[in-house]
Amino acid sequence: MVSVLFKTNIKCSGCVNKATPFLNETIGEDNWEVDVNTPDKVLTISNEAVSAEQVKQAVEKAGFTAVEIH
């Protein structure tokens, strides 16, 4: 499976908790994770059925930003 990566401003576990309902609804549980220990706070998506735009919208609904890493 191909993973898609996004640079985010989701900085801590509290931020992850805030974003979780939005990401689970759009991407599906267990299909994403945020590494808050990296400088770019990388969100990894492992659901090929979800577009980059859908991911960005879900993150923005939670109050954060996401930029796809190419």
N, C-alpha and C positions, 0 to 999 in steps of 0.2 A: 504494500500500500504506500502511496506517495503522501508525504506530509507537506503541508503548506505552512510557512512561517510568517509571523507578523511581529513587527516591533511595536510595543505598546507602552502606555504609561500606567499600567497596572502594577503598583509598586510593592504591595505587601499582601499578607494573607487576608487582611480585612477587605482590601480591594478585590481580591479574588472571590471572596464570599459575596461581595456586592454584585459582581459580574456573573456569578454562577447561574442564577435563574435564567438570565438572558442567553447565555451561551448554551446551556442545556436545552433550552427551547428551540434554538436555531440549529445547533450543531449536533446535539444529542449527548447524553451522559457518556462519560468515558471516551469521548472522541476528541478531547482537547485538554491541554494543560498549559499553565503559565509558569515559566521559570523566573521567579522574582529575584533569583540570585545572580542573574546576568545583567550587565549594564543596559542592554536593550529590552529587558523584561519580555522575553520572547514567548509569544503565544503559538503553540504548535497545534495544528488542526489535522486530524487523521480521518476525516470524512470527505471523500471525494465528491459526494453528491451536493455539497454546499459550496456556493461560489464565494470568491473573495469579497464581493460586494455584500453578500449576506452576512459574512463574518464582521465586516466593518460596521454594518448597521447595528448588529447585535451588541458590539462593543460600545458603540456610540450611545445606544439606548441606556446602557449601564453607566454612562457618564465618562467614558474613557475614549482614547483614540487608538487606532490600529493602522499600521502601514505595512503592506505586504513586502517581504524581503525576497528579492529575486536572486 
